[in-house]
């Protein structure tokens, strides 16, 4: 029996231009990183040892985190403005419907299906590796703690990328509670979270905390928790939602294009400063996101139909791309086209195919139900209704 969708309770939606396209850019950075990694596993000429390749993958995930912090914070504040409260149950149901189906399906494929198909057994990652400490791996995956898996049970090939989904879920668990509890001084809250994370990471790295029991696991978890990156996005979301006076300084073309140039330079140089380099990248991502979303004067956009679609399926691109890359590598071997001109397009196109099928036949079923729990409809709510979605004139005025 089909489920009817009640749209009468929905107020004007929130739609920020360009952010779907930016999601695709983030996914693409991770795909590039893993293409080089998997080429190295199959002993194909590669750039896996390059500092640029290492930075691209890490920073693709960081961009996702900043985007999440920005959007989730803004939407929660808008819900509070329109209804007078943050509805915790509705928030958690929305996140469950968006994240869980694909997360658990990928885990099922990685543990139960792909290991039974010889083509997907990567060199050095056979059954002995996959099923070593499998009980621990399953428990950590089910409890949304895959960011602890490298330190407790090893990784699950084809699902190792899910560590960041665990980080996102941990963020979703506490974020609405923090915003609901602290209605004032939210900017200060964001700054304290950022500073607290950095100082804690520095302390865990220092030998002065060697007395801590299970320090290896604590520091490993903390290194992948990254709530400070989400708080940077959240800070920008608060500034935009409250129309803070600082917007005059940071929402303009000089800041936007300057931030793009700085990020490009840092990528090219594989820029790293111990303990704080992720936060430096994240700050510039936040400025880029803010301007992409709410600066009407920028001269290029990621709103073309193809970018919007690829951004819409970016979760699937992120989760399925290792499967697509291995398929592309085998196809390259079969055809003798063991070069980047073949492997890169083949990997990306097959990832798009898998993600598109998943979005249509798996994710959309749950996303349609997500609308029933959305007081404030956002750009990825299904079914889309242009009459209800607005770009929030106040955000671009």
Secondary structure by P-SEA (a helix, b strand, c coil): cbbbbbcccccbbbbbcaaaaaaaaaaaaaaaaaaaaaaaaaccccccccaaaaaaaaaaaaaaaaaaaaaaaaaaaaaaaacccccaaaaaaaaaaaccaaaaaaaaaaccccccccccccccccccccccaaaaaaaaaaaccccccccccccccccccaaaaaaaaaaaacaaaaaaacccaaaaaaaaaaaaaaaaaaaaaccccccccaaaaaaaaaaacaaaaaaaaaaaaaaaaaccccccccccaaaaaaaaaaaaaaaaacccccccaaaaaaaaaaaaaaaaccccccccccccaaaaaaaaaaaaaaacaaaaaaaaaaaaaaacccccccaaaaaaaaaaaaaaaaaaccaaaaaaacccccccccccccccccccccccccccc
